[in-house]
Amino acid sequence: MLLDNFRAKLRNSLQVWRDAGIINDVQYQQITQYQANLEKTVQNRSAKTVIVLASILIVTGAITFIAAIEQVVTREIKVLLLLSLLAASNITGFYLWQQPIKAQLEGKPVFRKYILGKSLLILSALLLGVNLSVIAQLFHINQANYELLLMWGAGVTLMAYSYEEQTLAIFGLVIVLVCYLIFSNELPYLNNDVRWIVIILQHIPLLLWVVFVPLSIWCKSRTCFILTAIAFTLTLLFNIKPLQYLNTTNNFSWLAAFAFILPPALLWSYDDLLFPKVSKRYFQRVARNLALACLCIFFYILGFNYHWQAPDLTLSYIKPVNVSLNNAASIDIAFLSVIAVTQWLFLIQHKFSWKNLVILSWIVICGLAPFWNYLYIDIPNVPVILFNAMNILFCLLLIRHAMQTRERKEFWGGVLMLTLLVLTRIYEYQTDLLFGSLVLTLYGLAVIGTGTWFETKIR
């Protein structure tokens, strides 16, 4: 409502400014066109919300209809009805969706048909999951939930590749991630199952990078790329569980090293131009921002003293932990390492930069964290001091860069990360109340002064 009132007031003000000679006719047309584009963007968002809600209601109605006629018709007729509904929505949606592509070349507005076609494609993606579930139930197919979800996610992802539709790409990614979460809960009870679906889900980090990163470029979806990068990092860390190797004398510390190295290395060296038929860098800047965030989080986690506390006085008395080699994680590491090396070679050959060398050194320091206990350094708390110092340095450099470029997000991101570091370290070490209050007071005054100066500089 407030936004609509603002547009109405701006429209009236534009006419007054033009009549008073404050702006000319060309400026009036430019501002009017910009306002029309903003209104179209708002309409697109509203239309997408309506599409999702309507599709959910239609799918719910279809499920209710099947349940109502369960005792009336045979299962073959039920399957035929569901498949017919799926085919009808898919064919009609594709027909209406492709018309704007032809009409745009002729200069014809076909926005309504495009929205309707897109809504039918989303509906067909939902109906695909309903068909798989109902068919498995009707014919008593003994399939686990994660198996049906994986087949559903594969179908939606294939649709996203076919239609280059970012909504379907995000939907397929969400389905695959939900499938992985369910699979992770049931993994301890599978008893070395070797079915192909289990093998695929064990390699989900590699699958995310190989399938959904190109899909993000194909659909030109920034949201899909960010979600894929975050999901890739979290699933790789969950598969390897690197923190269990920080304080144990075992033979698999290199697994934890790759868990800390691969996410920032792949994201920082990412380049869209490596993909065929791509002539523009769509997500390189986003990938590098995610790599920096990943390094900052790794520094923060490794800065906790808890990870470096030995159970006994010396490392020679540490009892080895019985950790077996994760074959699936090893295969993922091998393939992802090849991709990372290829990207870094392309990056170095394309342009040498000292910034790349600094980032690479930080990545190497994170990768050496699991091997710290083999150095036998007598100075206590060296890794804790090192990673906390690197975290502080990273936040200060981010704030300094934000001051130079006047980027508000970078500035307050660095301030918030530094604030989180101060608060958690005071709580972790259980410092004296008087000292803690003094530190927080001084830090709060510094944040107020720096933030006020920065906002004034931007204005």
C-alpha positions as CSV (number, residue, x, y, z in Angstrom):
1,M,0.0,0.0,0.0
2,L,2.8,2.4,0.9
3,L,4.6,1.6,-2.3
4,D,1.5,2.2,-4.4
5,N,1.0,5.6,-2.7
6,F,4.6,6.5,-3.4
7,R,4.2,5.7,-7.1
8,A,1.0,7.8,-7.3
9,K,2.7,10.8,-5.6
10,L,5.7,10.4,-7.8
11,R,3.6,10.3,-11.0
12,N,1.8,13.5,-9.9
13,S,5.1,15.2,-8.9
14,L,6.6,14.3,-12.3
15,Q,3.9,16.2,-14.1
16,V,4.3,19.2,-11.8
17,W,8.1,19.2,-12.3
18,R,7.7,19.0,-16.1
19,D,5.2,21.8,-16.2
20,A,7.5,23.9,-14.0
21,G,10.5,23.3,-16.2
22,I,12.5,21.4,-13.6
23,I,12.8,18.4,-15.9
24,N,12.5,18.2,-19.7
25,D,10.4,15.8,-21.7
26,V,13.2,13.4,-22.3
27,Q,13.9,13.1,-18.5
28,Y,10.2,12.8,-17.9
29,Q,9.9,9.8,-20.3
30,Q,13.0,8.1,-18.8
31,I,11.7,8.4,-15.3
32,T,8.2,7.2,-16.4
33,Q,9.7,4.2,-18.2
34,Y,11.8,3.3,-15.1
35,Q,8.7,3.5,-12.9
36,A,6.8,1.3,-15.4
37,N,9.6,-1.3,-15.2
38,L,9.4,-1.3,-11.4
39,E,5.7,-1.8,-11.5
40,K,6.2,-4.7,-13.9
41,T,8.7,-6.3,-11.5
42,V,6.2,-6.1,-8.6
43,Q,3.5,-7.6,-10.8
44,N,5.9,-10.5,-11.7
45,R,6.5,-11.2,-8.0
46,S,2.8,-11.1,-7.2
47,A,2.1,-13.4,-10.2
48,K,4.7,-15.9,-9.1
49,T,3.2,-16.0,-5.6
50,V,-0.2,-16.6,-7.0
51,I,1.2,-19.3,-9.3
52,V,2.7,-21.3,-6.4
53,L,-0.4,-21.0,-4.2
54,A,-2.7,-22.0,-7.1
55,S,-0.5,-25.0,-8.0
56,I,-0.4,-26.3,-4.5
57,L,-4.2,-26.0,-4.3
58,I,-4.7,-27.8,-7.6
59,V,-2.3,-30.6,-6.5
60,T,-4.2,-30.9,-3.2
61,G,-7.4,-31.1,-5.0
62,A,-6.1,-33.9,-7.3
63,I,-4.9,-35.9,-4.3
64,T,-8.3,-35.4,-2.6
65,F,-10.1,-36.5,-5.7
66,I,-8.0,-39.7,-6.0
67,A,-8.8,-40.4,-2.3
68,A,-12.5,-39.8,-2.9
69,I,-12.8,-42.3,-5.8
70,E,-10.5,-44.9,-4.2
71,Q,-13.3,-47.4,-3.7
72,V,-15.1,-46.6,-6.9
73,V,-12.6,-47.1,-9.8
74,T,-9.8,-49.5,-10.3
75,R,-6.2,-48.5,-9.8
76,E,-5.5,-48.6,-13.6
77,I,-8.1,-45.9,-14.1
78,K,-6.6,-43.8,-11.3
79,V,-3.2,-44.1,-12.9
80,L,-4.6,-43.2,-16.3
81,L,-6.3,-40.1,-14.8
82,L,-3.1,-38.9,-13.1
83,L,-1.0,-39.5,-16.1
84,S,-3.5,-37.7,-18.3
85,L,-3.6,-34.7,-16.0
86,L,0.2,-34.6,-15.9
87,A,0.5,-34.8,-19.7
88,A,-2.2,-32.2,-20.3
89,S,-0.6,-29.7,-17.9
90,N,2.8,-30.3,-19.3
91,I,1.8,-30.0,-23.0
92,T,-0.4,-27.0,-22.5
93,G,2.2,-25.3,-20.3
94,F,4.9,-25.8,-22.9
95,Y,2.7,-24.5,-25.7
96,L,1.8,-21.3,-23.8
97,W,5.4,-20.9,-22.4
98,Q,7.1,-21.0,-25.8
99,Q,4.7,-18.5,-27.5
100,P,6.4,-15.5,-25.9
101,I,9.7,-16.6,-27.4
102,K,8.2,-16.3,-30.9
103,A,6.1,-13.3,-30.2
104,Q,9.0,-11.2,-28.7
105,L,10.6,-11.4,-32.1
106,E,7.5,-9.9,-33.6
107,G,7.1,-7.3,-30.8
108,K,3.8,-8.6,-29.4
109,P,3.1,-8.5,-25.7
110,V,2.2,-12.0,-24.4
111,F,2.9,-11.7,-20.7
112,R,-0.3,-13.3,-19.6
113,K,0.3,-16.4,-21.7
114,Y,3.8,-16.7,-20.4
115,I,2.6,-16.5,-16.8
116,L,-0.1,-19.1,-17.5
117,G,2.3,-21.4,-19.2
118,K,4.9,-21.1,-16.4
119,S,2.2,-21.9,-13.8
120,L,1.2,-25.0,-15.7
121,L,4.8,-26.1,-15.9
122,I,5.2,-25.7,-12.1
123,L,1.9,-27.6,-11.7
124,S,3.2,-30.4,-13.8
125,A,6.4,-30.6,-11.7
126,L,4.2,-31.0,-8.6
127,L,2.0,-33.5,-10.3
128,L,5.1,-35.6,-11.2
129,G,5.7,-36.1,-7.5
130,V,2.1,-37.0,-6.9
131,N,2.2,-39.5,-9.7
132,L,5.3,-41.2,-8.4
133,S,3.9,-41.4,-4.9
134,V,0.4,-42.6,-5.9
135,I,1.7,-45.2,-8.4
136,A,4.1,-46.6,-5.8
137,Q,1.2,-46.9,-3.3
138,L,-1.3,-48.4,-5.7
139,F,1.0,-51.1,-7.0
140,H,2.7,-51.7,-3.6
141,I,6.1,-50.8,-4.8
142,N,8.4,-51.0,-1.7
143,Q,10.4,-47.8,-2.2
144,A,11.9,-45.6,0.5
145,N,10.9,-42.0,0.7
146,Y,14.3,-40.8,-0.3
147,E,14.2,-43.0,-3.5
148,L,10.9,-41.4,-4.6
149,L,12.2,-37.9,-3.8
150,L,15.4,-38.5,-5.8
151,M,13.4,-39.7,-8.8
152,W,11.1,-36.7,-8.4
153,G,14.0,-34.3,-8.1
154,A,15.7,-35.8,-11.2
155,G,12.5,-35.3,-13.2
156,V,12.1,-31.7,-12.1
157,T,15.8,-31.0,-12.8
158,L,15.4,-32.4,-16.3
159,M,12.4,-30.2,-16.8
160,A,14.5,-27.2,-15.7
161,Y,17.2,-28.0,-18.2
162,S,14.7,-28.4,-20.9
163,Y,12.8,-25.2,-20.3
164,E,15.7,-23.1,-18.9
165,E,13.3,-22.1,-16.1
166,Q,14.9,-20.9,-12.8
167,T,11.8,-21.7,-10.7
168,L,12.0,-25.3,-11.7
169,A,15.8,-25.3,-11.1
170,I,15.3,-24.1,-7.5
171,F,12.5,-26.5,-6.9
172,G,14.5,-29.4,-8.2
173,L,17.4,-28.4,-5.9
174,V,15.2,-28.2,-2.9
175,I,13.7,-31.7,-3.6
176,V,17.2,-33.2,-3.9
177,L,18.3,-31.6,-0.6
178,V,15.3,-32.8,1.2
179,C,16.0,-36.3,-0.2
180,Y,19.6,-36.1,1.1
181,L,18.4,-35.1,4.6
182,I,16.1,-38.0,4.8
183,F,18.8,-40.3,3.4
184,S,21.3,-39.1,6.0
185,N,19.0,-40.0,8.8
186,E,18.5,-43.5,7.4
187,L,22.1,-44.1,6.4
188,P,23.2,-45.9,9.7
189,Y,20.5,-48.5,9.1
190,L,21.3,-49.4,5.4
191,N,24.1,-51.9,6.3
192,N,26.4,-51.3,3.3
193,D,23.5,-51.1,0.8
194,V,24.9,-50.9,-2.8
195,R,21.8,-49.9,-4.7
196,W,22.4,-47.2,-7.3
197,I,20.2,-44.7,-5.5
198,V,22.3,-45.1,-2.4
199,I,25.5,-44.7,-4.3
200,I,24.2,-41.5,-6.0
201,L,23.2,-39.9,-2.6
202,Q,26.5,-40.8,-1.1
203,H,28.1,-38.6,-3.8
204,I,25.7,-35.7,-3.5
205,P,28.4,-32.9,-3.2
206,L,29.9,-34.0,-6.5
207,L,26.4,-34.2,-8.0
208,L,25.5,-30.7,-6.8
209,W,28.6,-29.2,-8.4
210,V,28.4,-31.1,-11.7
211,V,24.7,-30.8,-12.2
212,F,23.3,-27.7,-10.5
213,V,26.1,-25.2,-11.2
214,P,25.8,-25.6,-15.0
215,L,22.0,-25.5,-14.5
216,S,22.3,-22.2,-12.7
217,I,24.2,-20.8,-15.7
218,W,21.8,-22.4,-18.2
219,C,18.8,-20.7,-16.4
220,K,20.8,-17.6,-15.4
221,S,19.6,-18.0,-11.9
222,R,21.7,-16.3,-9.2
223,T,19.5,-17.7,-6.4
224,C,20.0,-21.2,-7.7
225,F,23.8,-20.7,-7.8
226,I,24.0,-19.3,-4.3
227,L,21.8,-22.2,-2.9
228,T,23.9,-24.7,-4.8
229,A,27.2,-23.4,-3.5
230,I,25.9,-23.3,0.1
231,A,24.4,-26.8,-0.2
232,F,27.6,-28.1,-1.8
233,T,29.7,-26.8,1.1
234,L,27.4,-28.1,3.8
235,T,27.0,-31.6,2.3
236,L,30.8,-32.0,1.7
237,L,31.5,-31.0,5.3
238,F,28.7,-33.3,6.6
239,N,30.0,-36.3,4.5
240,I,33.6,-35.9,5.8
241,K,33.0,-34.4,9.3
242,P,36.4,-32.8,9.4
243,L,36.4,-31.7,13.1
244,Q,36.8,-35.3,14.2
245,Y,40.3,-35.3,12.7
246,L,41.6,-32.1,14.4
247,N,42.8,-33.8,17.6
248,T,43.3,-37.5,16.7
249,T,46.3,-39.5,15.6
250,N,44.9,-41.3,12.6
251,N,45.8,-41.9,9.0
252,F,43.0,-39.9,7.4
253,S,43.7,-36.3,8.4
254,W,44.0,-35.5,4.7
255,L,40.2,-35.9,4.4
256,A,39.7,-33.0,6.8
257,A,42.3,-31.0,4.9
258,F,40.4,-31.3,1.6
259,A,37.1,-30.5,3.4
260,F,38.6,-27.1,4.4
261,I,40.4,-26.5,1.1
262,L,37.9,-27.5,-1.6
263,P,34.9,-25.2,-1.0
264,P,36.8,-21.9,-0.9
265,A,39.2,-23.1,-3.6
266,L,36.4,-24.1,-6.0
267,L,34.4,-20.9,-5.3
268,W,37.2,-18.4,-5.6
269,S,38.6,-19.9,-8.8
270,Y,35.2,-20.3,-10.4
271,D,34.8,-18.7,-13.8
272,D,31.7,-18.9,-16.1
273,L,33.9,-18.8,-19.2
274,L,35.1,-22.3,-18.5
275,F,31.8,-23.6,-19.6
276,P,31.1,-24.0,-23.4
277,K,29.1,-21.4,-25.2
278,V,29.3,-19.0,-22.3
279,S,30.7,-15.5,-23.1
280,K,29.8,-13.6,-20.0
281,R,30.7,-13.9,-16.3
282,Y,27.3,-14.3,-14.6
283,F,28.3,-15.5,-11.1
284,Q,32.1,-15.1,-10.6
285,R,31.7,-12.2,-8.2
286,V,29.0,-14.0,-6.3
287,A,31.2,-17.1,-6.1
288,R,34.1,-15.1,-4.8
289,N,32.0,-13.5,-2.1
290,L,30.8,-16.9,-1.0
291,A,34.5,-18.1,-0.9
292,L,35.4,-15.2,1.4
293,A,32.4,-16.0,3.6
294,C,33.5,-19.6,3.7
295,L,37.0,-18.7,4.8
296,C,35.7,-16.4,7.4
297,I,33.4,-19.1,8.9
298,F,36.3,-21.6,8.8
299,F,38.5,-19.2,10.7
300,Y,35.8,-18.6,13.2
301,I,35.1,-22.4,13.8
302,L,38.8,-23.3,14.0
303,G,39.4,-20.5,16.5
304,F,37.4,-22.2,19.2
305,N,39.8,-23.6,21.9
306,Y,37.6,-26.7,22.3
307,H,38.8,-28.3,19.1
308,W,42.4,-28.1,20.2
309,Q,42.2,-29.4,23.7
310,A,44.1,-32.7,24.2
311,P,42.6,-35.3,26.5
312,D,46.0,-35.7,28.2
313,L,49.1,-33.6,28.8
314,T,51.0,-34.7,25.7
315,L,50.1,-35.8,22.3
316,S,51.8,-39.2,22.8
317,Y,49.1,-40.2,25.2
318,I,46.2,-39.4,22.9
319,K,44.2,-42.5,22.2
320,P,43.5,-43.1,18.5
321,V,40.0,-42.8,17.3
322,N,38.7,-45.6,15.2
323,V,37.7,-43.7,12.1
324,S,37.4,-45.7,8.9
325,L,38.1,-44.4,5.4
326,N,35.0,-42.9,3.7
327,N,35.3,-44.3,0.1
328,A,32.5,-42.1,-1.3
329,A,34.1,-38.9,0.2
330,S,37.5,-40.0,-1.3
331,I,36.0,-40.3,-4.8
332,D,34.3,-36.9,-4.5
333,I,37.5,-35.4,-3.3
334,A,39.4,-36.8,-6.3
335,F,37.0,-35.5,-8.9
336,L,36.5,-32.1,-7.2
337,S,40.3,-31.7,-6.8
338,V,40.7,-32.1,-10.5
339,I,38.1,-29.5,-11.1
340,A,39.7,-27.1,-8.6
341,V,43.2,-27.5,-10.2
342,T,41.7,-26.9,-13.6
343,Q,40.0,-23.7,-12.5
344,W,43.1,-22.4,-10.7
345,L,45.3,-23.1,-13.8
346,F,42.8,-21.2,-15.9
347,L,42.8,-18.3,-13.3
348,I,46.6,-18.1,-13.2
349,Q,47.0,-18.2,-16.9
350,H,44.3,-15.6,-17.5
351,K,45.6,-13.0,-15.1
352,F,48.1,-13.0,-12.2
353,S,47.0,-11.1,-9.1
354,W,48.4,-10.8,-5.7
355,K,44.9,-11.0,-4.3
356,N,44.6,-14.6,-5.7
357,L,48.0,-15.4,-4.0
358,V,46.8,-14.1,-0.6
359,I,43.5,-16.1,-0.9
360,L,45.4,-19.2,-1.9
361,S,47.7,-18.8,1.2
362,W,44.6,-18.5,3.5
363,I,43.1,-21.7,1.9
364,V,46.4,-23.6,2.5
365,I,46.5,-22.5,6.1
366,C,42.9,-23.9,6.6
367,G,44.0,-27.1,4.9
368,L,47.0,-27.5,7.2
369,A,44.8,-27.3,10.3
370,P,44.3,-31.1,10.7
371,F,48.1,-31.6,10.6
372,W,48.8,-29.1,13.4
373,N,49.1,-31.8,16.1
374,Y,52.0,-33.4,14.1
375,L,54.2,-30.4,14.5
376,Y,54.8,-30.9,18.3
377,I,55.0,-27.2,19.0
378,D,55.5,-26.5,22.7
379,I,53.8,-23.1,22.6
380,P,50.3,-23.6,23.9
381,N,47.2,-22.4,22.0
382,V,49.1,-21.5,18.9
383,P,46.4,-22.6,16.4
384,V,43.7,-20.8,18.5
385,I,45.7,-17.5,18.4
386,L,46.5,-18.0,14.7
387,F,42.9,-18.6,13.5
388,N,41.4,-15.9,15.7
389,A,44.0,-13.4,14.5
390,M,43.3,-14.4,10.8
391,N,39.6,-13.9,11.5
392,I,40.1,-10.4,13.0
393,L,42.4,-9.5,10.1
394,F,39.8,-10.7,7.6
395,C,37.1,-8.7,9.2
396,L,39.3,-5.5,9.3
397,L,40.3,-5.9,5.6
398,L,36.6,-6.3,4.7
399,I,35.7,-3.2,6.6
400,R,38.6,-1.3,5.0
401,H,37.6,-2.4,1.5
402,A,34.0,-1.4,2.2
403,M,35.2,2.1,3.3
404,Q,37.1,2.5,0.0
405,T,34.3,1.3,-2.2
406,R,31.4,2.6,0.0
407,E,29.7,-0.8,0.0
408,R,27.3,-0.9,2.9
409,K,26.8,-4.7,2.9
410,E,30.5,-5.4,3.2
411,F,31.0,-2.9,6.0
412,W,28.2,-4.1,8.2
413,G,29.0,-7.7,7.4
414,G,32.5,-7.2,8.7
415,V,31.2,-5.4,11.7
416,L,28.7,-8.1,12.5
417,M,31.3,-10.9,12.1
418,L,33.7,-9.1,14.4
419,T,30.9,-8.5,16.9
420,L,30.1,-12.3,16.9
421,L,33.8,-13.1,17.4
422,V,34.1,-10.8,20.4
423,L,30.9,-12.0,22.0
424,T,31.6,-15.7,21.6
425,R,35.2,-15.5,22.7
426,I,34.2,-13.6,25.9
427,Y,31.6,-16.3,26.6
428,E,34.0,-19.2,25.7
429,Y,36.8,-18.1,28.0
430,Q,34.4,-17.0,30.8
431,T,36.3,-13.8,31.4
432,D,35.9,-11.6,34.5
433,L,32.6,-9.6,34.4
434,L,34.3,-6.3,34.9
435,F,36.8,-7.0,32.1
436,G,34.1,-8.3,29.8
437,S,31.9,-5.2,30.4
438,L,34.8,-2.9,29.7
439,V,35.6,-4.7,26.4
440,L,32.0,-4.7,25.2
441,T,31.6,-1.0,26.1
442,L,34.7,0.1,24.3
443,Y,33.8,-2.1,21.3
444,G,30.3,-0.7,21.2
445,L,31.6,2.9,21.2
446,A,34.0,2.0,18.4
447,V,31.2,0.5,16.3
448,I,28.9,3.5,16.9
449,G,31.7,6.0,15.9
450,T,32.8,4.0,12.9
451,G,29.3,3.2,11.7
452,T,28.2,6.9,12.0
453,W,31.3,8.1,10.1
454,F,30.7,5.5,7.4
455,E,27.0,6.3,6.9
456,T,27.9,10.0,6.8
457,K,30.6,9.3,4.2
458,I,28.1,7.4,2.0
459,R,25.6,10.3,2.1
